[in-house]
Amino acid sequence: MNQSPVETALSRALIRWSLTKSTPVAETPRSWIFKVEQNGRNQAALKILKPAVESEEGRGAQLLQWYAGDGAATVFDIHGNTIFMEWLDGGTLGDAARAGRDEEATIAIATLVANLHRPREGDLPALQPLRERFQPLFDSDVRSWPHTARDLYARSSGIALRLFDRPTAQVPLHGDLHHDNILSSDRGWLAIDPKGVYGDPSYDLANVFINPINANNMAADPQRIAARVDILSQRLGYPRKRLLGWAAAHAALSACWDLADGQPITGVLACLPNLLSAYDQA
């Protein structure tokens, strides 16, 4: 009987890394995830990437390798579209924020980002330039946006262009850092699922302002926006206005991705006006 591509990749991975057991955990739009064992004891994860996202997710896996387990999940090896990595099953920072501990979660994010952004040894993998990542925002047809939100698109894309016109230091970026991509472990909070981007360090905090998942009221709250940017700016030394500018620009970019996929943008539209207002006042 012919195997499917994922079955073939799984079979080869079990042999390549001497794995003794595999259990399907999840299928996401980007990958298949398995929990595996070595010698019946050590637990790990296999992530088999889907072809449509292999390039982007592959960059992220290589960045995880570069982090070498310091502030991020450990990648043991990569072969083709299959990633052999540390198994993490702790709670996320999203759980903490949704439970009313958002200040604690924001402090933890700042601490983690300070670690991820520090200089490291080793050759940097090929990463996506941040300007390239934003191309869907600049290419978007404003008519795809709800009529009442088109001014939000225009303002946000203008802010993005101004940010790119005033470049700062360029560093490796996680590219998708938010509460639910940060997991608890016995080594502290660890980042997972990076995109592998290169650019302005302030951008790595942008996604924080439209998260955590299923907490739109929290993310859109002007007082919460102000509290978050105060903590992040004070602890990381990144300018408040730049943090808020990237937050607004990324929210609009996220809306463009959702619109292209036929998804609603209600959550983003709840946050974006307040992010723009905070940016104006910064």
Secondary structure as UniProt FT lines:
FT   HELIX           5..16
FT   TURN            17..18
FT   STRAND          21..27
FT   STRAND          31..38
FT   TURN            39..41
FT   STRAND          42..49
FT   HELIX           51..53
FT   HELIX           54..67
FT   TURN            68..69
FT   STRAND          75..79
FT   TURN            80..81
FT   STRAND          82..86
FT   HELIX           93..98
FT   TURN            99..100
FT   HELIX           102..116
FT   STRAND          128..129
FT   HELIX           130..133
FT   HELIX           135..139
FT   HELIX           142..144
FT   HELIX           147..149
FT   HELIX           150..165
FT   STRAND          171..173
FT   HELIX           179..181
FT   STRAND          182..185
FT   TURN            186..187
FT   STRAND          188..191
FT   STRAND          197..199
FT   HELIX           201..210
FT   TURN            213..214
FT   HELIX           216..220
FT   HELIX           222..236
FT   HELIX           240..260
FT   TURN            261..262
FT   HELIX           266..281
//
